[in-house]
Amino acid sequence: MIVYNADYILKGRVTVMKNVLFNPDFFLLWVGRLISQIGDKFYSIALAWWILQKTNSPVIMGLLMVASALPGVLLAPLAGAWIDRWYRKPVIIIADVIRGLVVIVVAVLAILNILEVWHVFAVAVVISLGAAFYDPTVQAIVPQIVPEEELPKANSFNQFNGGISTVMGPVLGAVAVSFLGFATVFVINGLSYLVSAACGWFMDIPVTGRSDVVNNSAWSDVRAGMSFLVKQRHILIVIGIIGLVHFFYGSLLVSLPFLARELTGNGLRNLGYCQTLLGLGLVLGSIYHGLSNKKNMPDLHLFRFVSGLGGCLLLIGLLKFMFVRSPIAYLIIMAFIGIAVANASIDWQTILQTNTPNDMAGRVFGIASMMGNVSLPVAFGLFGILLNISSVRFLLTLSGALLVIATIILQADYWWISSNSPKV
């Protein structure tokens, strides 16, 4: 009879996580991203308050969000092709340096008291374009510096960054703005990009070269990437899942202020609690995934967690139909939503990294990034309109049910394709 020692198993999993961080190249990448992501949260809070004080216009705020997302979305497919052509280390360094410098320019203009709204819009466009290169490049680099068996752990650490920055960034950013002022917070974010660039400078990233780049145009590379996805439909389904999760998660984010207002107690405080529990769920989900042994079947777990997300949205709607107004039940669900989103994100990153040839990774992750970046604002706009003619309970019930049904259909298609066609 075999006896499993739980303490031994846990120590083994912790050792694997330590091995990932003891990888100097990944550690530098991880630290750089953590610092820059927290800096981004600082900047977002400071910029939102600056725009509010300067214009007091929700229209300007909305247009700024468009300027912060749309350029990167439009450039993403072409950026992915260029990423696959170039040595990737300079890409992340240059993207960070440019973003850091333009944010510092904003800080200088604020110090001189000559900062205008159009300056902020111009910088938002530059940051968006930089992210279109940086984000897919990072995803393509991770499989180059981390062994395949440790990719789930590495992605767990990266997702942990997102959770920590979501929980701590807004709070610390608000405190920093209150005590230090806008300009100082802008400087902090600019420096965070430069620190990330410095981390990238010391990384040892393998050189990837392609012999056909002279004969092929970037647009032909984009077409080759699209052709690859059409042939590898299981990867295309995963990218579709990314779009679905962002879309229906967006329905929750739009509905959250209205939901919080309808619960017992102070609506603003309820909203803060809900957002905090979502962030905490992202952190806990990352830790759970890092300590669990799910590296062999990330696709199975991906569909389970996405279905779980749909179930959570459905449950919120049903609780509203039952007129449950206590915040506690909803806060617990928020934590589980964060856990589901974190695990789904880790799993789809791992699936794409392990099923995509590295010379195609920039294009695949560029398209995946575009899918997420398009779906979220579309959800914001669509569900914002629907909330004017419907209720939170109906929309979240419908969102949850549609996500569960869509996931079941895509999972069946995924398994059929995977069992009938060879993977790359």
VMD Tcl script that draws the C-alpha trace (Angstrom):
set ca {
  {0.00 0.00 0.00}
  {1.31 3.45 -0.99}
  {0.98 6.20 1.59}
  {1.10 9.78 0.30}
  {2.70 12.31 2.62}
  {0.83 15.60 2.17}
  {3.66 17.61 3.69}
  {6.15 16.01 1.30}
  {3.93 16.72 -1.70}
  {3.45 20.35 -0.65}
  {7.19 20.81 -0.14}
  {7.79 19.36 -3.59}
  {5.41 21.81 -5.20}
  {6.87 24.74 -3.30}
  {10.32 23.59 -4.46}
  {9.15 23.69 -8.08}
  {7.85 27.24 -7.56}
  {11.17 28.22 -6.00}
  {12.99 26.69 -8.98}
  {11.09 29.05 -11.27}
  {12.10 32.10 -9.23}
  {15.67 30.83 -8.96}
  {15.79 31.03 -12.75}
  {17.61 34.41 -12.97}
  {16.15 35.38 -16.35}
  {12.57 34.67 -15.32}
  {13.13 36.36 -11.95}
  {14.28 39.55 -13.70}
  {11.28 39.42 -16.03}
  {8.89 38.80 -13.13}
  {10.27 41.59 -10.93}
  {10.28 44.06 -13.81}
  {6.67 43.30 -14.67}
  {5.55 43.50 -11.04}
  {7.11 46.94 -10.57}
  {5.77 48.31 -13.85}
  {2.26 46.91 -13.26}
  {2.05 48.53 -9.83}
  {3.34 51.75 -11.39}
  {0.58 51.49 -14.03}
  {-2.07 51.29 -11.30}
  {-0.60 54.38 -9.64}
  {-0.68 56.19 -12.97}
  {-4.28 55.13 -13.74}
  {-5.56 56.46 -10.42}
  {-3.60 59.71 -10.70}
  {-4.64 60.26 -14.32}
  {-8.32 59.61 -13.59}
  {-8.32 62.22 -10.81}
  {-6.34 64.68 -12.93}
  {-8.83 64.37 -15.82}
  {-11.73 64.73 -13.39}
  {-10.29 67.92 -11.92}
  {-9.23 69.32 -15.29}
  {-12.39 68.63 -17.30}
  {-15.06 67.14 -15.01}
  {-16.18 65.33 -18.16}
  {-17.11 61.63 -18.33}
  {-16.93 61.92 -22.14}
  {-13.25 62.91 -21.98}
  {-12.63 60.04 -19.56}
  {-14.28 57.60 -21.95}
  {-12.33 58.92 -24.93}
  {-9.11 58.56 -22.94}
  {-9.95 54.89 -22.33}
  {-10.45 54.47 -26.08}
  {-7.11 56.18 -26.79}
  {-5.47 53.86 -24.25}
  {-6.74 50.70 -25.96}
  {-7.62 51.22 -29.63}
  {-4.14 51.95 -31.09}
  {-2.69 48.80 -29.56}
  {-5.64 46.74 -30.75}
  {-5.21 47.96 -34.33}
  {-1.45 47.39 -34.30}
  {-1.51 44.00 -32.53}
  {-1.50 41.64 -35.58}
  {1.29 43.55 -37.33}
  {3.24 43.96 -34.08}
  {3.06 40.19 -33.57}
  {4.60 39.64 -37.01}
  {7.45 42.02 -36.23}
  {8.02 40.36 -32.85}
  {8.58 37.04 -34.63}
  {11.10 38.69 -36.98}
  {13.22 40.49 -34.39}
  {15.45 39.52 -31.50}
  {12.99 39.83 -28.63}
  {15.20 41.23 -25.88}
  {15.55 44.70 -27.48}
  {11.78 44.76 -28.08}
  {10.87 44.65 -24.38}
  {13.68 47.05 -23.45}
  {12.76 49.64 -26.10}
  {9.02 49.34 -25.35}
  {9.68 49.98 -21.64}
  {12.13 52.83 -22.23}
  {9.78 54.66 -24.61}
  {6.81 54.29 -22.26}
  {8.90 55.36 -19.28}
  {10.22 58.46 -21.03}
  {6.84 59.67 -22.29}
  {5.32 59.29 -18.82}
  {8.22 61.26 -17.34}
  {7.49 63.95 -19.97}
  {3.93 64.08 -18.58}
  {5.40 64.49 -15.09}
  {7.65 67.35 -16.22}
  {4.72 69.11 -17.90}
  {2.69 68.69 -14.70}
  {5.54 70.13 -12.61}
  {5.73 73.12 -14.97}
  {1.94 73.44 -14.71}
  {1.53 73.30 -18.50}
  {0.07 69.80 -18.83}
  {-2.93 69.75 -21.16}
  {-5.49 67.09 -22.01}
  {-4.07 66.56 -25.50}
  {-0.67 65.74 -23.97}
  {-2.27 62.98 -21.92}
  {-4.07 61.60 -24.99}
  {-0.86 61.56 -27.03}
  {0.99 59.71 -24.28}
  {-1.92 57.24 -23.93}
  {-1.55 56.38 -27.62}
  {2.22 55.84 -27.25}
  {1.74 53.63 -24.18}
  {-0.91 51.59 -26.01}
  {1.39 51.07 -29.00}
  {4.24 50.09 -26.68}
  {2.03 47.54 -24.94}
  {1.13 46.04 -28.34}
  {4.79 45.07 -28.67}
  {5.68 44.40 -25.04}
  {2.84 42.11 -23.91}
  {2.99 39.49 -26.71}
  {6.81 39.56 -26.59}
  {6.82 38.68 -22.90}
  {4.47 35.76 -23.52}
  {6.72 34.56 -26.34}
  {9.87 34.92 -24.22}
  {8.66 32.87 -21.25}
  {8.89 29.49 -23.10}
  {12.41 30.46 -24.21}
  {13.71 30.93 -20.66}
  {11.54 28.48 -18.68}
  {11.43 24.67 -19.19}
  {8.08 23.46 -20.52}
  {7.25 21.52 -17.36}
  {7.60 24.72 -15.30}
  {5.49 26.95 -17.57}
  {2.32 26.63 -15.43}
  {4.28 27.78 -12.37}
  {5.85 30.66 -14.29}
  {2.45 31.77 -15.55}
  {1.12 31.51 -11.99}
  {3.76 33.96 -10.83}
  {2.94 36.33 -13.69}
  {-0.76 36.15 -12.86}
  {0.11 36.77 -9.20}
  {1.59 40.10 -10.32}
  {-1.74 41.07 -11.83}
  {-3.62 40.15 -8.66}
  {-1.25 41.99 -6.33}
  {-1.26 45.11 -8.50}
  {-5.07 45.00 -8.66}
  {-5.40 44.76 -4.87}
  {-2.60 47.10 -3.79}
  {-2.16 49.44 -6.74}
  {-5.36 51.53 -6.50}
  {-5.14 51.91 -2.72}
  {-1.45 52.83 -2.68}
  {-1.93 54.99 -5.76}
  {-4.72 56.98 -4.11}
  {-2.58 57.47 -1.00}
  {0.40 58.53 -3.12}
  {-1.69 61.08 -5.03}
  {-3.05 62.48 -1.75}
  {0.36 62.91 -0.12}
  {2.75 63.35 -3.05}
  {0.67 64.92 -5.80}
  {0.07 64.06 -9.44}
  {3.52 64.88 -10.79}
  {5.35 62.67 -8.29}
  {3.08 59.72 -9.05}
  {3.68 60.25 -12.78}
  {7.43 60.15 -12.10}
  {7.02 56.92 -10.11}
  {5.28 55.23 -13.03}
  {7.87 56.49 -15.51}
  {10.67 55.14 -13.33}
  {8.85 51.81 -12.95}
  {9.05 51.35 -16.73}
  {12.75 52.19 -16.70}
  {13.38 49.70 -13.88}
  {11.57 47.06 -15.94}
  {13.77 47.96 -18.91}
  {16.88 47.60 -16.73}
  {15.71 44.13 -15.67}
  {15.28 43.22 -19.33}
  {18.81 44.47 -20.09}
  {20.34 41.88 -17.75}
  {18.26 38.97 -19.05}
  {19.89 36.30 -21.18}
  {17.30 35.57 -23.87}
  {18.11 33.11 -26.67}
  {18.40 34.66 -30.11}
  {15.70 33.43 -32.47}
  {16.34 33.93 -36.15}
  {14.31 33.28 -39.28}
  {15.90 32.80 -42.67}
  {12.84 33.93 -44.65}
  {12.39 37.45 -43.26}
  {14.21 39.07 -46.19}
  {11.90 37.52 -48.76}
  {8.64 37.91 -46.83}
  {6.83 41.14 -45.95}
  {5.35 41.72 -42.51}
  {1.86 41.47 -43.99}
  {2.68 38.06 -45.46}
  {3.76 37.04 -41.96}
  {0.39 38.23 -40.63}
  {-1.37 36.10 -43.25}
  {0.84 33.14 -42.33}
  {-0.18 33.60 -38.70}
  {-3.86 33.64 -39.63}
  {-3.37 30.54 -41.77}
  {-1.69 28.79 -38.85}
  {-4.66 29.52 -36.60}
  {-7.14 28.28 -39.19}
  {-5.22 25.00 -39.44}
  {-4.74 24.70 -35.67}
  {-8.36 25.23 -34.69}
  {-7.85 24.05 -31.12}
  {-5.62 27.13 -30.62}
  {-8.26 29.29 -32.29}
  {-10.84 27.96 -29.83}
  {-8.62 28.91 -26.90}
  {-8.33 32.45 -28.30}
  {-12.12 32.45 -28.61}
  {-12.34 31.49 -24.93}
  {-10.11 34.47 -24.11}
  {-12.58 36.73 -25.90}
  {-15.57 35.18 -24.14}
  {-14.04 35.51 -20.68}
  {-13.11 39.16 -21.25}
  {-16.55 39.91 -22.68}
  {-18.59 38.40 -19.87}
  {-16.16 39.55 -17.17}
  {-16.77 43.00 -18.65}
  {-20.50 42.52 -18.07}
  {-19.75 42.03 -14.38}
  {-17.47 45.07 -14.14}
  {-20.12 47.30 -15.74}
  {-22.86 45.92 -13.48}
  {-20.81 46.06 -10.28}
  {-21.57 49.68 -9.23}
  {-25.31 49.09 -9.73}
  {-25.16 45.78 -7.88}
  {-23.26 47.36 -4.97}
  {-25.82 50.15 -4.70}
  {-28.68 47.66 -4.40}
  {-27.10 45.72 -1.52}
  {-27.52 46.41 2.18}
  {-25.24 49.14 3.52}
  {-23.22 51.89 1.88}
  {-23.09 51.42 -1.90}
  {-19.65 52.95 -2.38}
  {-18.22 50.83 0.41}
  {-19.86 47.72 -1.05}
  {-18.26 48.51 -4.41}
  {-14.85 48.80 -2.78}
  {-15.33 45.49 -0.98}
  {-16.39 43.75 -4.21}
  {-13.40 45.05 -6.14}
  {-11.06 44.09 -3.31}
  {-12.44 40.54 -3.17}
  {-12.08 40.21 -6.94}
  {-8.43 41.19 -6.65}
  {-7.91 38.91 -3.66}
  {-9.42 36.07 -5.66}
  {-6.89 36.72 -8.44}
  {-4.07 36.44 -5.89}
  {-5.47 33.31 -4.25}
  {-6.16 31.73 -7.63}
  {-2.57 32.31 -8.70}
  {-1.22 30.80 -5.48}
  {-3.59 27.83 -5.76}
  {-2.56 27.14 -9.34}
  {1.12 27.45 -8.46}
  {0.82 24.93 -5.64}
  {-1.45 22.49 -7.49}
  {-0.35 19.80 -9.91}
  {-2.28 20.67 -13.07}
  {0.50 20.90 -15.60}
  {-0.60 17.83 -17.58}
  {-4.12 18.92 -18.60}
  {-4.40 22.71 -18.68}
  {-7.06 22.53 -21.39}
  {-9.41 20.45 -19.21}
  {-8.97 22.84 -16.29}
  {-9.40 25.87 -18.56}
  {-12.91 24.83 -19.58}
  {-13.79 23.93 -16.00}
  {-12.77 27.31 -14.63}
  {-14.48 29.23 -17.44}
  {-17.66 27.24 -16.76}
  {-17.18 28.06 -13.08}
  {-16.98 31.76 -13.94}
  {-20.26 31.45 -15.84}
  {-21.79 29.61 -12.89}
  {-20.75 32.43 -10.54}
  {-22.35 35.07 -12.77}
  {-25.48 32.95 -12.99}
  {-25.55 32.56 -9.20}
  {-25.32 36.33 -8.67}
  {-28.30 36.81 -10.96}
  {-30.31 34.11 -9.18}
  {-29.53 35.64 -5.77}
  {-30.80 38.96 -7.08}
  {-33.99 37.26 -8.31}
  {-34.41 35.87 -4.79}
  {-33.96 39.41 -3.40}
  {-30.87 38.51 -1.36}
  {-29.35 41.86 -0.32}
  {-26.66 40.81 2.16}
  {-23.22 41.72 0.75}
  {-21.54 38.67 2.31}
  {-22.89 36.15 -0.21}
  {-21.87 38.35 -3.14}
  {-18.41 39.01 -1.71}
  {-17.76 35.27 -1.44}
  {-18.81 34.86 -5.07}
  {-16.51 37.73 -6.09}
  {-13.55 35.90 -4.55}
  {-14.45 32.73 -6.49}
  {-14.77 34.77 -9.69}
  {-11.24 36.10 -9.14}
  {-9.98 32.55 -8.54}
  {-11.68 31.30 -11.72}
  {-10.34 34.16 -13.87}
  {-6.79 33.73 -12.53}
  {-6.73 29.99 -13.19}
  {-8.31 30.33 -16.64}
  {-5.74 32.99 -17.57}
  {-2.84 30.81 -16.43}
  {-4.20 27.80 -18.31}
  {-4.76 29.57 -21.61}
  {-1.29 31.10 -21.49}
  {0.19 27.65 -20.89}
  {-1.84 26.08 -23.70}
  {-0.79 28.72 -26.22}
  {2.86 28.57 -25.15}
  {3.09 24.79 -25.40}
  {1.12 24.44 -28.65}
  {2.63 27.29 -30.67}
  {6.01 27.13 -32.44}
  {8.18 29.86 -30.96}
  {8.73 31.50 -34.34}
  {4.94 31.96 -34.52}
  {4.43 32.95 -30.86}
  {4.49 36.72 -31.38}
  {1.67 36.56 -33.91}
  {-0.44 34.15 -31.87}
  {-0.09 36.13 -28.65}
  {-0.61 39.38 -30.56}
  {-3.96 38.10 -31.83}
  {-4.84 36.69 -28.39}
  {-4.05 40.06 -26.81}
  {-6.13 41.82 -29.45}
  {-9.06 39.52 -28.74}
  {-9.02 40.35 -25.03}
  {-8.48 44.06 -25.59}
  {-11.39 44.24 -28.05}
  {-13.86 42.14 -26.05}
  {-13.60 44.10 -22.81}
  {-14.47 47.60 -24.15}
  {-17.18 46.11 -26.39}
  {-18.70 44.58 -23.26}
  {-18.45 47.90 -21.44}
  {-20.33 49.68 -24.20}
  {-22.94 47.00 -24.89}
  {-23.81 46.17 -21.30}
  {-23.75 49.85 -20.36}
  {-26.54 50.36 -22.92}
  {-28.42 47.22 -21.86}
  {-28.39 48.30 -18.21}
  {-30.48 51.31 -19.22}
  {-33.27 49.07 -20.50}
  {-32.87 46.00 -18.28}
  {-31.82 44.97 -14.75}
  {-28.60 43.74 -13.19}
  {-30.18 40.44 -12.20}
  {-31.42 39.70 -15.72}
  {-28.17 40.65 -17.44}
  {-25.92 38.67 -15.08}
  {-28.21 35.63 -15.21}
  {-28.20 35.80 -19.00}
  {-24.42 36.36 -19.10}
  {-23.72 33.40 -16.84}
  {-26.04 31.08 -18.76}
  {-24.62 32.10 -22.15}
  {-21.03 31.68 -20.95}
  {-21.72 28.19 -19.58}
  {-23.49 27.11 -22.79}
  {-20.80 28.59 -25.04}
  {-18.05 26.92 -22.99}
  {-19.72 23.52 -23.22}
  {-20.05 23.86 -27.01}
  {-16.45 25.03 -27.45}
  {-15.15 22.30 -25.16}
  {-16.91 19.62 -27.22}
  {-15.49 21.13 -30.42}
  {-12.03 21.38 -28.84}
  {-11.93 17.72 -27.80}
  {-13.22 16.59 -31.19}
  {-10.56 18.62 -33.03}
  {-7.80 17.56 -30.65}
  {-8.63 13.90 -31.08}
  {-8.90 14.06 -34.88}
  {-6.02 16.31 -35.89}
  {-2.35 16.36 -34.89}
  {-1.04 19.29 -32.86}
  {2.10 21.22 -33.78}
}
mol new
graphics top color blue
foreach p $ca { graphics top sphere $p radius 0.5 }
foreach p [lrange $ca 0 end-1] q [lrange $ca 1 end] { graphics top cylinder $p $q radius 0.2 }
display resetview
